[in-house]
Amino acid sequence: MAMSNVIANIPLKCIGENGMGTKYAEFSCIFPTLGKTYMPFEKYYDPVSVLKYMQESPMIPIWACIIYVVGIMAGRAYFS
């Protein structure tokens, strides 16, 4: 099923477009009751700039994982 078929029955005000030109249905707009639990910056968030930054800097997630594992090991040693 193509995405264009999925968003065909969605109101135009609920259709967003990310930085790569892909159209999507904003979940918080389609379901207004659940949309009340979203912060304003979460609605129509465009992750493309972060995606491009992470693609250019592949060591950041690797270092984040290493720091996470070291933190778990240090925490376990501290509390035992």
N, C-alpha and C positions, 0 to 999 in steps of 0.2 A: 504494500500500500504506500503510495507516494505521500509525502508530507503535504503537498498541495491539496490532496483529498481530505486529509485530516483537518486542515485549517479552513476548509471551505465553509463549514457551518459555524465558524467562530466569528463573533462581531469584530469589525475592523479595529475598534479601539483596543482590542485584546491581542492584536497581532504586533509582534515586535520584530526587529531586524537587527542582527548582530553586526559586528564590524567586518565580517566576511560576506555579508549580503544574504545570509540565510534567514529566511522568515520562520518565526516560531510563534506558538500560542502561549501567551503569558499565563501561567497556572494561577497566579494570585488574582488575575482579572476574570478568568473563567469561573472560578469558585470564590465569589466575594466573601463568603463567611470565613473561609480559610485565609483569604487575602488580608484579613484584619490582623493575622498573626505575623505578617511580614513587616520588616522595617522598610522605610522608604527607599533606602539605598539598594535593597534586594530586588525591588521590582524593576524589570527591564534591565537587569545588570548585564553588561557586555564583557565577557571574560577574554575577549580576543587579545587585548593588550597584555594581559598576564600570560596567556598562552604563548605569545610571541617572545616575551621576556624569558619564560622558562625554556623555550626551545633554543634560545641563544645562550642560556646559562644552565647547562645540564648538571653542573656540579651542585647547585643549590639543593635539589631534592635528595641527592646522595648524601650531602653533609647533614641535611635535616634528619635523615634516617640514622646516620651514625651518631649524631648527638642524642637522638631519642633512645637508641639502644644503650649508649653510655649512661644516660640519665636513669634508665631502668635498673641497670646493673649497680650504679652508685646508690640509688634509692634502696635497693634490696640489701646492699651491704650496710648502709647506714641504719636501717631498721632491724637488722638481725643481731 
